[in-house]
Amino acid sequence: MNTQVARNTVITLDYHVTDPDGEVVDEGREPLVYLHGGYEDIFPKIEEALQGKAVGESVQVKLQPDEGFGDYDAELVQIEPRKDFPKELQVGMQFEGGAEDGNEEDFIIYRVTDIADDKVVLDGNHPLAGMALVFTCTVTAIRPASAEELEHGHVHGADDDEESCH
């Protein structure tokens, strides 16, 4: 059977991500498993490049910021009073915050990027926002998606429980 990357297949990739200068941004220690076919499990430009590929084939995709994690948005940087945070606060810690529009679905993960005397700097941008990225991957497995995966629009791993599925 000639299995190719196609809509409604579950694809496993070995991958790594670098910046345009070749500096490693994500080593890809764990394989990336996603549902192929417009389910927004992976960036569309990468999905497009993988269409029709077979196990063992590789692609390299250059993503501009707007094709990846978006442009850097200075409005997502906030300065908050230090007293509003736990005592054991460190740069790199993450907090969930509501979006400006009050829609609870649109929560933002804020990273602590700086701690001054009585202020904490929070950044709601993805750590890779504003960066051009080079995504290199090799297809290591292709399988048909289950009916349940198609219904939910994402891959179910062996350790997925129904609670984690929205």
Secondary structure, DSSP 8 states (H G I E B T S, - for coil): ---B--TTEEEEEEEEEE-TT--EEE---S-EEEEETTSSSS-HHHHHHHTT-BTT-EEEEEE-GGGTT----GGGEEEEEGGGS-SS--TT-EEEE--TT--TTS-EEEEEEEE-SSEEEEE-S-TTTT--EEEEEEEEEEEE--HHHHHHTS---TT--GGG--
